[in-house]
Every structure is written in structure tokens, then in C-alpha cells.
Amino acid sequence: MEIKIYAPVDCEVKSLSECSDETFSKKLLGDGLLIIPKKNKFYSPFLEAKTIMIFETKHAYGFDIEGINVLIHCGLDTVKLGGKPFKTNLEIDKKIRLGDEIFEVDLKMVNAEKISTETPIVFDQPIEILNSVKGNFKQGDLICTIKVLEEQIVKADPNKMTNKDFEEFFNAENKYQKEARILNELVGGPKNYRDVYNCMTRLRFLVKDKEIVNEEKIRTLSLVKSTIWQGDELQVVIGQDVYKLKDEVIAQNEFANSVVASQTNENNEKQSRGAQFIRMFASIMVKTIPVLVGCAIVQAIVGILVQINVMPDIVITAQASGNQVLLKDAAIGWIILFIMAKTTTVFGTIAIAISTAQYFKFDVIIAASIALILSTPLMFLDGGSGGMGHEWIVIDFGDLNTGNPVLDGISKVKIAAMTNKMFVVIGATIAAKYLNDWIKTWIPISLELMFRPFLLVMVIVPTSFFILLPVWNVIETLAGTLMYWIGQAPLGIGVGFYIGIWQVAVIFGIHMGLIIVGILDSIQRGGAGIFMIMGISVWAQVGALVGVILVTQNSKLKKDAIHMLPAGCLGITEPILYGISLPKKRPLIAGCIAAFFAGAYCNAVGVTARAGTGFGIFEFIGFFSSPTMGGTAELSNISNGLLYISGAAIALALGTVFSLLIYIERPNEKSSISKSANALLKFIKVKDNLTDEEIQILKSQIKEMKAVVNKDTVKQIKKIEKQIQKVVSVDSKIETLTENEYKHEQQIYKKGKKAISKNDLQTSKKLVNEFNSLSYKAKIDKLKIERDELKAKIDFKTLDKIIEPKQKEIDNLLSQISKQYNLKEEIVEIKNNYWNDLNSLKIAYDFENPKNINISLKQLTKSLKKNKKAVKTI
């Protein structure tokens, strides 16, 4: 790696060994060079770096250049001056580029104190100074090129390696092991969480002390897309690799033992009851997803085989009709396939009870036994009208005719096996846990073995059948009634809205609440729900991503987007959402609108969700199956499946079109300033109740502000953007080569492990030689040199000359407006907003961090309007 060093100030350059301070001259802090400044202002001597340290007296600064740390120490013993001669606007994590001002020093004050102004620039890693030059330089002149000396890796000699050497070589730590180890440390280790588990895309930790978690560093890990807190649950968004990472976390810290040892002193964060319930439900359900999805795929296959008349339509009712075949009359092979498909749907509550028991740390055997009784096959009899078990009406309040078939059922109190009453089984398991804890406090040890389980069964089972079940049936009926009315909305707009907001709920980790709504609807409709078609929203977001791929000029963004497509087609949208849609905003909006229209279409044509067979393309299979809980549906299995696929195609197409229409690479400076100016106008109008005359004056000021940035300014900035895009293109190539190198290494490791297991030394030697001959590094280094040359050509000085006067002009206008309309409290936020608008280019390409805006003008305006309405009401 090579780093070019430019003169940060008019100066004389000397060898570091000439420094009068032995700490530097003997290179105890690292090698580098020495400069004697002739002027007060110092500018960045690097093409690009990040500020990582600012000494409190502002005389020393640390910078990071692609993992290499550099120290600029202005003056020797200047620490004694307490920072008086120094000024800086630098901030930690601030990115700087060649020519950016980094600090200012009063050299006269330093000299007056008889303190040396020698300024060492030292590197924390071994370096070689190429084309070393001494003498006088003007600020911005190239002084020299620094070559970072990498540790020489001695290539393994396969001819001298033993079996143990080969084994160690091929068992090198892979990226999942490395990331799991680092992630575990950043979360605080196994002692800082009560449980760790995963859903389809997120690794979830139930954290004890949030203060210990280093969330900022977690987000920098290569596999991590984002982090979300739900109470004391930390959701680390990974994507489809989440299973591998979770397995490594558990394997590395022997999680099962650590949890048992850490059940005391738990520190749960207080949450609302609703939030606690949703988190609990999510934690319980995610563990059951793999088995439920796996068996649902079998159920979909059965549905297809029945449709094409390969397999008989097996039923468990008292009598068969038409083409149906009773279970006892079918061939044994078909019977086995049938029960593989049906059993987890009918008796899946047992798995849910086990997961609930694990969550509440209750005896899983007792929990499974109670659930088995509650969903007992002995009460199944002829399967009932819906094929989910027989029902007994214990109280009949007569027939209702409300026009809502769901609500009409509320007049009958029914008892049945709880084959599809997961919430009752969860409640029964929780009740059993607390009853069990209470019984333990008083029952004699000699009687506990027999009588504690006896008491649990005798209390929990009747309570569940005669109290919990009827109460839940009422709740279920009322919820079903509401969803029935939503489903009756014209043109399917009710379901369309539900599908449209789905991905937004995923972003904030609150989609489990929507899932509960969908589950209730599916249960009410006998496994043919109208809401559980949220997979449509996946294809809408994939479509929005395709639109970005087609329109973007950013080669890295295009490459990243293309890499996200396979995950999207498998139903995993988190990489898309957190990587592109949310940061860019418009693709997210395009996808949500497309999902609304496609969801409304599906509902209008009668599509219903049947068997859950996974996500993405695998989800299609389930829509060709029969309703899973014995319900009836308007569409045949084939029609339902084909229409759902057409809905997904519509979502994909609309997502692409909307994204093409509304996506912009970044907001240009003119439109951003105009938008902010309009927001400022609305805010002041609401805040001060202006007269018509005052409004006209304010409008003229806003117009003047909008005119600060014109079309010519935008064109000039666009030219510089093209220079940046060339750098991004080379960065994309470097990233691709790095990924290919990793994949190639992992393939060699995999083959090597296999060869070692077979004691195949010949193959092992060949693989070590193949590893030694990998040539990616030379190509990557060449591209890095090309990238640095292109970076040096980016005309940031011209960009700053364009932006800085515009910034001053807008700041002056804002200061005037602030005095006129008393904006003392809001002015800092407003100025930060405009700063972000003007620096849109730097922010978009990660050359500058946006300034923090705690609350936008739009939010302030809404809040003011709300408060004024409240005052009027009073």
C-alpha cells in the first residue's frame, strides 16, 4: 500500500532522525518525516483520511488511512501551552481530503514561549519513504510517497508439512467464525445476554445491560446490515447468512451452559405490555419456523399432486365424497406423505408450547404433555367440518344474522381440541409455569414427583378448555370481524394498505404485530387468509431494486444491488432495505406503492394464502395447495397459485417502473435548497400567524434563498461527480477481487479438510501450492494505485469554492430571518439542514458525514399545528 504525502503548510522538510526530541528521532512512536512550518494554517496532507484522535490541547491529531494510523504532532512540548495557540473545527470520525483545513496554530506565540515548532508526521506501521526529498515546499506540493511495509508472510512449503501442519493450515478461521467471535465480544459476551436465536434474517440477543453493547462497532462488521432495539432485544440484521453466524456464536461460547449459569440478576428493560407481548411472540415463533416451513412445502407438494390427479384426495372425515378417499382406504405410501404434510398444521401447537417453555424457562416435557392433551387426537373424531377436529357447542345463545358471517359465530360457545389455537396454548404454558413455581414453594419434596405434574394437568387443562378457549374465541371472532370488514373494502384497498406498509414494518422490526393480524385472519378463514400474502411486498422491493440497477451511474451501487437480487428472490429483503431502499428513500417509496397496488389486485381477484412453504420463489408453491385448516376458497388451487404469481409479477413490474420514474442518484443542491426553503416558509407562517403583507415579505426572502443555487451551479457540481464516479468504479472492482479471493481461499480450505480427513497428502500438497499461487493481491494493489491517482484528480478545491460562498450567503439570509422571526431555538438545526443540502455530493459518496438534525422543520410545523388545535379546543 502506498500513501502520498503533500505539504500541509508552507514548510521545510527534514528527516525524522533530525528531530530534537529523541522520542521521535529514535522512531519510538513510528517512522515518518519532520516538517518545520512557516505559516499558521495546516491543511490535510492526505488524499483521504478519517480523524480518529484530537488531543485535548489541540496540538496533536490522529488520522486513519485504510487501517494505517498517522499522527501529526505540531511542535514539541506544545502541550504545556494548554491549547492556547491552536484552533480547529475537526471532529472525531470526520473525513478529510487533500487540502481541507485541519487546524491553525499561532507560531508567534509558540516561538515566544521558546518552544520548538518541529512537527513530526509518524506512522504506526513499518514504512519505506520512496523518492525521499528534503527542502522547502509550498502547501499542497507533493513531498513524497510512503510505502507501508506489510508483514512478510512465509509461504507454507507443502513438501515439509506434516499431517498436523496440513490440518492447521486448512482449519484457518473463516469469516463466520471471525465475525461471530467479534460480535460476541461487542454484545458483551454470553454473560450479557439471556438468549440468542435467529429468524430468517436477524440474529437476536436478549440483552441484560445495554450499556455494555458496542452498537456502533457492531454496525461496522462486514456481515451486519443494521441493528434494531426492541426493548432489551438486540436485533442484528444479517440476511441469509444469519444461520451460519448464529451457529458459530453458540459453538464458540458453549451457549447452553452459559445461559444456565447466568439466570440470576437479569435486568429487563421496562416496556409497554403490547411491546412485551410482540417481543415474546416473535421469540417463540422464530424457533418453530424451520419445521413449520419444511412441512408446509410437503403440504404444497401434496396439493399439487392431488390437483394433477397423481395422488388421491385423502380425507379424515366420516365419509368421503366425489374423488375423495378415506385415510384408511388409501395406499400406505400416500398415507405417510399425507401425515407428513398435515401433522404439523394440526398439532403444531406442541412445538409452540415447547418454544414457549424454553422462553419462560419452564419444564419442556410438562409443557409438551399439556399441549398434547389440549390438541389431543382423541378429540379429533371425524375431523369436524373444517378437518381440524370435532367441535362441541356447550352454550347456544341462538342464531345471529348480522351480515357478517364471522360475527354470527359469536353466539355459540364451542369447545374443541386446540389444534389451531396457538395463543391459548401459549397462555396455558405460561399459566403452567407460574402455577408450577407456586406449587414448588409449599409442596413436600416427598410428594413433588407425582403430585406436582398431577396438579398442573388437573388445573391447567380444564381452565384452558372452559375459560381460556371461550375467551380467546370471542377475541378471535371480534378481530376476524374487523378484518372481514377491511377485506370487504372496494377494489381490495384494505389488503393493499396492509401489504403496502409491510416492508416499512420490517425495517423497524414491528412486523410481528402484522403477522398476528394475518394469523388470526387465516384461522378464521380455515387456512385461506386474505392478509398473509405479504410476499407480494418482497417482489415490489425487488422491482424497486431492479429500477435502481437500471438507472444508477454509481458502479459500486449497481454491483451491490445486483448482489442483493438473489437474496430478494429468496424473500430476504433486509439487505435491500438497509443497504439501498432506506438510505435512498425513493426506492422504498416506489416498492411500497407497488406493493399496495399488487396487494389490492390479489385481493380483488380472490387470492388467498394457503400453505406457508417458505419465502420468495418457494412461497409460490404454497399458493397451489388447498386451505390448510379445512376452509373453503373461491379459487381452485391452480387458479389461486397462478393469480398469486401474476400479482407478484405486477408488484415486480410496478416496483421497477415506479423506481425508474422517481429514483434520483442523490438530491441535487438546487432542489434540496428549494425544498428546505419551502419548509422554512411553512414553519414561520404557522409559528407567527403572519399577516398577508408579512407573508409576502417572507416569500421574497425565501425566493432570494432559492436563487442562491442555480442550474449552472448544479452543472458544475455534476462534472465533479463524474470524477468521483470513476473512483467508485475502481473501488467496485477492488471489492469484487477481494470477494473472489476470499471465495477461492474458502474453496481450497474446504477441499483441504476433505483431503486431510481421507489422509490424502498428495491432494493436500497440490492445494497448498494452489493457495500459494493465488495472484489476487497484485491485481488489487495495482487497482489501489489507479484509484489513488483518480482520487488526486477529483477537483475538491473547485467544489469547495463553489459551495463555500453559497453557504455563507445562505447563512447570512438565515441569520436575518432568525432575527426577524425569533428562531434562536431552531436556527442551528435549520443551518445544519441547509449545510446537508449544499454538501449533498460529498455526503452521497461518503466523503462527508451529514450534520445531525434532531427534528426537521416539517415535524416542528406538525407539532405546532397540533398544539394550536389543542389550545383552540380548550
Residue, then its C-alpha position, 0 to 999 in steps of 0.5 A: m500500500e502506498i500513501k502520498i504525502y503533500a505539504p500541509v503548510d508552507c514548510e521545510v522538510k527534514s528527516l525524522s532522525e533530525c528531530s530534537d526530541e529523541t522520542f521521535s528521532k529514535k522512531l519510538l512512536g513510528d517512522g515518518l518525516l519532520i516538517i518545520p512550518k512557516k505559516n499558521k494554517f495546516y491543511s490535510p496532507f492526505l488524499e483521504a483520511k478519517t480523524i480518529m484522535i484530537f488531543e485535548t490541547k489541540h496540538a496533536y491529531g490522529f488520522d486513519i488511512e485504510g487501517i494505517n494510523v498517522l499522527i501529526h504532532c505540531g511542535l514539541d512540548t506544545v502541550k504545556l501551552g494548554g491549547k492556547p495557540f491552536k484552533t480547529n473545527l475537526e471532529i472525531d470520525k470526520k473525513i478529510r481530503l487533500g487540502d481541507e483545513i485541519f487546524e491553525v496554530d499561532l507560531k508567534m506565540v509558540n516561538a515566544e514561549k521558546i518552544s520548538t515548532e518541529t512537527p513530526i508526521v509518524f506512522d504506526q506501521p513499518i514504512e519505506i519513504l520512496n523518492s525521499v526529498k528534503g527542502n522547502f515546499k509550498q502547501g499542497d506540493l507533493i513531498c513524497t510517497i510512503k510505502v507501508l511495509e506489510e508483514q512478510i508472510v512465509k509461504a507454507d512449503p507443502n513438501k515439509m508439512t506434516n499431517k498436523d501442519f496440513e490440518e492447521f493450515f486448512n482449519a484457518e478461521n473463516k469469516y463466520q467464525k471471525e465475525a461471530r467471535i467479534l460480535n460476541e465480544l461487542v454484545g458483551g459476551p454470553k454473560n450479557y445476554r439471556d438468549v440468542y436465536n435467529c429468524m430468517t434474517r436477524l440474529r437476536f440477543l436478549v440483552k441484560d445491560k445495554e450499556i455494555v453493547n458496542e452498537e456502533k462497532i457492531r454496525t461496522l462488521s462486514l456481515v451486519k446490515s443494521t441493528i434494531w432495539q426492541g426493548d432489551e432485544l438486540q436485533v442484528v440484521i444479517g440476511q441469509d447468512v444469519y444461520k451460519l453466524k448464529d451457529e458459530v456464536i453458540a459453538q464458540n461460547e458453549f451457549a447452553n451452559s452459559v445461559v444456565a449459569s447466568q439466570t440470576n440478576e437479569n435486568n429487563e428493560k421496562q416496556s409497554r405490555g403490547a411491546q412485551f407481548i410482540r417481543m415474546f411472540a416473535s421469540i417463540m415463533v422464530k424457533t418453530i419456523p424451520v419445521l413449520v416451513g419444511c412441512a408446509i412445502v410437503q403440504a404444497i407438494v401434496g396439493i399439487l399432486v392431488q390437483i394433477n390427479v397423481m395422488p388421491d384426495i385423502v380425507i379424515t372425515a366420516q365419509a368421503s365424497g366425489n374423488q375423495v378417499l378415506l385415510k384408511d382406504a388409501a395406499i400406505g405410501w400416500i398415507i405417510l406423505f399425507i401425515m407428513a404434510k398435515t401433522t404439523t398444521v394440526f398439532g403444531t401447537i406442541a412445538i409452540a408450547i415447547s418454544t414457549a417453555q424454553y422462553f419462560k424457562f419452564d419444564v419442556i416435557i410438562a409443557a409438551s404433555i399439556a399441549l398434547i392433551l389440549s390438541t389431543p387426537l382423541m378429540f379429533l373424531d371425524g375431523g369436524s367440518g373444517g378437518m381440524g377436529h370435532e367441535w362441541i357447542v356447550i352454550d347456544f345463545g341462538d342464531l345471529n344474522t348480522g351480515n357478517p358471517v364471522l360475527d354470527g359465530i359469536s353466539k355459540v360457545k364451542i369447545a374443541a381440541m386446540t389444534n389451531k389455537m396457538f395463543v391459548v396454548i401459549g397462555a396455558t404454558i405460561a399459566a403452567k409455569y407460574l402455577n408450577d413455581w407456586i406449587k414448588t414453594w409449599i409442596p413436600i419434596s416427598l410428594e413433588l414427583m407425582f403430585r406436582p405434574f398431577l396438579l398442573v394437568m388437573v388445573i391447567v387443562p380444564t381452565s384452558f378448555f372452559i375459560l381460556l378457549p371461550v375467551w380467546n374465541v370471542i377475541e378471535t371472532l371480534a378481530g376476524t370481524l374487523m378484518y372481514w370488514i377491511g377485506q370487504a373494502p372496494l377494489g381490495i384497498g384494505v389488503g393493499f394498505y396492509i401489504g403496502i406498509w409491510q416492508v416499512a414494518v420490517i425495517f423497524g422490526i414491528h412486523m410481528g404485530l402484522i403477522i398476528v393480524g394475518i394469523l388470526d385472519s387465516i384461522q378464521r378463514g380455515g387456512a385461506g387468509i386474505f392478509m398473509i400474502m405479504g410476499i407480494s411486498v418482497w417482489a415490489q422491493v425487488g422491482a424497486l431494486v431492479g429500477v435502481i440497477l437500471v438507472t444508477q451511474n454509481s458502479k459500486l451501487k449497481k454491483d451491490a444491488i445486483h448482489m442483493l437480487p438473489a437474496g430478494c428472490l429468496g424473500i430476504t429483503e433486509p439487505i435491500l432495505y438497509g443497504i439501498s431502499l432506506p438510505k435512498k428513500r425513493p426506492l422504498i417509496a416506489g416498492c411500497i406503492a407497488a406493493f399496495f397496488a399488487g396487494a389490492y389486485c390479489n385481493a380483488v381477484g380472490v387470492t388467498a394464502r394457503a400453505g406457508t412453504g417458505f419465502g420468495i420463489f418457494e412461497f409460490i408453491g404454497f399458493f397451489s395447495s388447498p386451505t390448510m385448516g379445512g376452509t373453503a376458497e373461491l379459487s381452485n388451487i391452480s387458479n389461486g397459485l397462478l393469480y398469486i404469481s401474476g400479482a407478484a409479477i405486477a408488484l415486480a413490474l410496478g416496483t421497477v417502473f415506479s423506481l425508474l420514474i422517481y429514483i434520483e442518484r442523490p438530491n441535487e443542491k438546487s432542489s434540496i435548497s428549494k425544498s428546505a426553503n419551502a419548509l422554512l416558509k411553512f414553519i414561520k407562517v404557522k409559528d407567527n400567524l403572519t399577516d398577508e403583507e408579512i407573508q409576502i415579505l417572507k416569500s421574497q426572502i425565501k425566493e432570494m434563498k432559492a436563487v442562491v443555487n442555480k442550474d449552472t451551479v448544479k452543472q458544475i457540481k455534476k462534472i465533479e461527480k463524474q470524477i468521483q464516479k470513476v473512483v467508485s468504479v475502481d473501488s467496485k472492482i477492488e471489492t469484487l477481487t477481494e470477494n473472489e479471493y476470499k471465495h477461492e481461499q474458502q474453496i481450497y480450505k474446504k477441499g483441504k479438510k476433505a483431503i486431510s480427513k481421507n489422509d490424502l497428502q498428495t491432494s493436500k500438497k497440490l492445494v497448498n501450492e494452489f493457495n500459494s499461487l493465488s495472484y489476487k493481491a497484485k491485481i488489487d494493489k495495482l487497482k489501489i494505485e489507479r484509484d489513488e491517482l483518480k482520487a488526486k484528480i477529483d477537483f475538491k478545491t473547485l467544489d469547495k469554492i463553489i459551495e463555500p460562498k453559497q453557504k455563507e450567503i445562505d447563512n447570512l439570509l438565515s441569520q436575518i430571518s432568525k432575527q426577524y422571526n425569533l428562531k434562536e431555538e431552531i436556527v442551528e438545526i435549520k443551518n445544519n439542514y441547509w449545510n446537508d443540502l449544499n454538501s449533498l455530493k460529498i455526503a452521497y459518496d461518503f466523503e462527508n458525514p451529514k450534520n445531525i438534525n434532531i427534528s426537521l422543520k416539517q415535524l416542528t410545523k406538525s407539532l405546532k399545528k397540533n398544539k394550536k388545535a389543542v389550545k383552540t379546543i380548550 
